[in-house]
Amino acid sequence: MSYALALSLKATQENSNLCVCVDEETKKLITNKHKKVFDAIVDIPWNDDAKGDKWKIHNKWKYPHMTPYDETIILDSDMIFTESVDYWWNYLAKKDVWCCTNVKTFRNENVTSDYYRKKFTQLNLPNVYSNFTYFNKSELTFEFFRMVELIMVHWNVYFDKFLAGVGQNWMSADVAYALAIQLLDIEAETCDYDIKDVPTFVHMKSMVQNVPESMIDSNWTKSITSELGDDLQVKIGNFTQTLPVHYVEKNWMDSNKIKPLEDAVL
């Protein structure tokens, strides 16, 4: 998936210096075609904190220590870009850390449902989506990620003290980032709820698509048609996607979709 994301970025963005962070097992799978699209391939430092876990989130406090760049945007690997968002960098550079706080349905509607975010609502946590986060190498950045580290490493302690009683009880990067922002009292410095379209992305979790629950499977790909064409345009339910797409379902990306991306880049 990271390879497909990288191809889509190379095909659509002018500012596309790409870094991927890998563990030892993933490193063994790297081939020449991967090296052609990633400008930097970096070892995850201080061991792989997510080793053996289904959700590879436990290393998400290490970003400022891994990136070779002065300014960085964190992306989850199960995303794809179809059009340039290069101009976003000018907006994002106004903050040392900028967390996405608004996402879209496949019909470009603002997501308002908290179906997957009851804990955010009930505890008034900052509504951040960690899979699109900008940061530069500043004092605030390292302070923020240091707090994320403490929360992730000592999850049970922080959960019992600040998060118990409602919603999910497992660790997610979104909750860890949100709690770090709340504890440091830096919501104004890291979030902007007035700007709905920068940064943002189409978030393809089924129950936030403004579709009746009886009409959509928990795996959206079973209920909504989609395609990636030779022109690299993504259509979901006949809606052309112009924003980055977080497709969520890992099996959505396959060799048939990777082929036109490779043809455009390699």
C-alpha positions in Angstrom: 0.0 0.0 0.0 2.8 2.4 0.8 4.2 1.7 -2.7 0.8 2.6 -4.3 0.5 5.7 -2.2 4.0 6.8 -3.3 3.2 6.2 -6.9 0.1 8.3 -6.7 2.0 11.1 -5.0 4.8 11.1 -7.7 2.1 11.2 -10.4 0.1 14.1 -8.9 2.4 16.3 -6.8 5.3 18.6 -7.7 6.5 18.6 -4.1 6.9 14.9 -3.6 10.0 14.0 -1.7 8.9 10.8 -0.1 10.2 8.9 2.9 9.0 5.5 4.1 9.9 4.1 7.5 10.3 0.3 7.7 11.0 -2.5 10.1 13.6 -5.2 9.5 11.1 -7.7 7.8 9.7 -5.1 5.5 13.2 -4.0 4.6 13.9 -7.4 3.1 11.0 -7.0 0.7 12.3 -3.7 -0.9 13.1 -4.0 -4.6 14.5 -1.6 -7.2 11.0 -0.4 -8.2 10.4 0.7 -4.6 13.7 2.5 -4.5 12.7 4.5 -7.6 9.7 6.1 -5.9 10.9 6.5 -2.4 13.5 9.3 -2.0 14.4 8.0 1.5 14.0 4.6 3.1 14.5 4.9 6.9 14.8 2.2 9.6 12.4 2.5 12.4 14.6 3.5 15.4 14.8 2.0 18.9 13.2 -1.3 17.7 9.8 -1.9 16.3 7.3 -1.0 19.0 4.4 -2.4 16.9 6.0 -5.8 16.2 3.3 -8.5 16.1 0.4 -6.0 16.3 -2.3 -5.9 13.7 -2.5 -2.1 13.9 1.0 -0.7 13.2 0.5 2.5 15.3 3.0 2.1 18.2 5.8 3.8 16.3 3.8 6.9 15.5 5.6 9.0 18.1 8.9 8.6 16.3 8.2 10.6 13.2 10.3 13.7 14.0 13.2 11.4 14.7 12.8 9.5 11.4 12.0 12.2 8.8 15.0 13.6 6.8 13.0 16.7 5.9 12.5 20.1 7.6 8.7 19.9 6.9 6.8 16.7 6.9 3.3 15.4 6.3 2.4 12.1 7.9 0.2 9.9 5.8 -1.3 6.4 6.4 -0.3 3.9 3.7 -3.9 3.1 2.8 -4.4 6.4 1.0 -4.2 7.5 -2.6 -3.9 11.0 -4.2 -5.6 11.8 -7.5 -4.9 15.6 -7.8 -2.3 18.1 -6.7 -2.6 19.5 -3.2 0.9 21.2 -3.4 -0.7 24.5 -2.4 -1.6 23.1 1.0 2.0 23.4 2.1 1.7 27.2 2.3 -1.3 26.9 4.6 0.2 24.2 6.8 3.5 26.1 7.3 1.6 28.6 9.3 1.7 26.2 12.3 4.5 24.1 13.7 2.1 21.1 14.0 -1.2 21.0 12.1 -3.5 18.0 12.6 -6.4 17.3 10.3 -9.7 17.9 12.1 -12.3 17.6 9.2 -12.8 14.7 6.8 -15.2 14.1 3.9 -17.6 11.4 2.7 -17.2 10.1 -0.8 -19.8 12.7 -1.9 -17.6 15.5 -0.5 -19.8 16.1 2.4 -18.3 17.1 5.8 -18.4 14.1 8.1 -20.5 14.9 11.2 -21.2 11.5 12.6 -19.2 10.4 15.7 -20.1 6.7 15.1 -16.5 5.7 15.5 -15.6 8.6 17.8 -17.8 8.4 20.9 -14.8 8.9 23.1 -13.9 12.1 21.4 -17.5 13.5 21.9 -18.0 12.4 25.5 -14.5 13.5 26.6 -14.4 16.6 24.4 -11.1 15.5 22.9 -9.7 17.5 19.9 -11.2 15.9 16.8 -7.9 15.0 15.2 -7.1 12.5 12.4 -3.5 11.4 12.9 -3.2 10.0 9.4 -2.8 13.5 7.9 -0.5 15.5 10.2 1.9 18.2 9.3 4.9 19.2 11.4 8.2 21.0 11.1 11.2 20.5 13.3 10.3 22.9 16.1 10.3 22.9 19.9 6.5 22.4 19.9 6.8 19.4 17.5 9.2 17.6 19.8 7.2 18.5 22.9 4.0 17.1 21.2 5.6 13.9 20.0 7.3 13.3 23.4 3.8 13.4 25.0 2.5 11.0 22.4 5.4 8.7 23.2 4.5 8.8 26.9 0.9 8.0 26.2 1.7 5.2 23.8 4.4 3.6 26.0 2.3 3.9 29.2 -1.1 3.5 27.6 -2.8 1.7 30.5 -1.8 4.4 32.9 -3.1 7.2 30.7 -6.2 5.3 29.8 -7.2 4.7 33.4 -6.5 8.3 34.4 -8.0 10.2 31.4 -9.9 8.0 29.1 -11.7 5.2 31.0 -15.5 4.7 30.9 -16.6 5.5 27.4 -16.0 4.3 23.9 -13.1 2.3 22.8 -10.6 0.9 25.3 -7.8 0.1 22.8 -5.1 2.4 21.8 -5.4 4.3 18.5 -3.1 7.0 17.2 -6.0 9.4 16.9 -6.9 9.1 20.6 -3.2 9.3 21.6 -2.6 12.4 19.5 -5.8 14.0 20.8 -5.0 13.4 24.4 -1.5 14.7 23.9 -2.9 17.9 22.5 -5.4 18.2 25.4 -2.9 17.6 28.1 -0.4 20.1 26.6 -3.2 22.6 26.1 -2.1 23.2 22.5 -5.3 22.7 20.6 -5.3 26.3 19.2 -1.7 25.8 18.1 -2.3 22.5 16.3 -5.9 22.6 15.0 -8.0 24.9 13.0 -11.7 24.0 13.0 -12.7 27.0 10.8 -10.8 25.8 7.8 -12.7 22.7 6.5 -10.8 22.0 3.3 -7.1 22.2 4.3 -6.0 19.6 5.2 -8.7 17.0 4.6 -9.3 13.7 2.9 -12.1 11.3 2.0 -12.5 9.0 4.9 -14.1 5.7 3.7 -15.2 4.2 7.0 -18.7 2.9 6.2 -20.8 4.4 8.9 -19.8 8.0 8.3 -20.9 8.1 4.6 -24.4 9.5 5.3 -25.8 6.3 4.0 -28.4 4.4 6.0 -26.8 1.6 8.0 -29.2 -0.9 6.4 -27.8 0.0 3.0 -24.1 -0.2 3.6 -21.9 -3.1 4.7 -19.2 -2.5 7.4 -16.8 -3.1 4.5 -17.9 -0.3 2.1 -16.4 -2.0 -1.0 -19.2 -4.6 -0.7 -21.9 -1.9 -1.1 -20.4 1.0 -3.1 -18.9 0.6 -6.6 -15.4 2.1 -7.2 -12.7 2.2 -9.7 -9.2 3.6 -10.5 -9.0 4.4 -14.2 -6.1 4.6 -16.5 -6.3 8.4 -16.1 -5.6 7.8 -12.4 -9.0 9.2 -11.4 -10.8 7.4 -8.6 -14.5 7.1 -8.8 -16.5 5.9 -5.8 -20.3 5.5 -6.4 -19.9 7.5 -9.6 -18.4 10.4 -7.7 -15.0 11.5 -9.0 -12.6 11.9 -6.0 -10.5 15.1 -6.1 -9.2 14.9 -2.5 -6.9 12.4 -1.0 -8.8 9.1 -0.4 -8.3 7.0 2.8 -9.8 3.8 1.4 -9.5 2.0 4.8 -10.1 -1.5 3.4 -6.7 -2.8 2.6 -7.8 -5.2 -0.1 -9.2 -2.3 -2.2 -5.7 -1.7 -3.5 -4.6 -4.5 -5.8 -2.3 -5.1 -8.7 -4.9 -3.9 -11.2 -5.0 -0.5 -9.6 -1.2 -0.4 -9.1 -0.6 -1.0 -12.9 -1.8 2.4 -14.2 0.1 4.2 -11.4 3.3 2.4 -12.4 2.7 3.2 -16.1 2.4 6.9 -15.1 5.5 7.1 -13.0 8.0 4.4 -13.8 
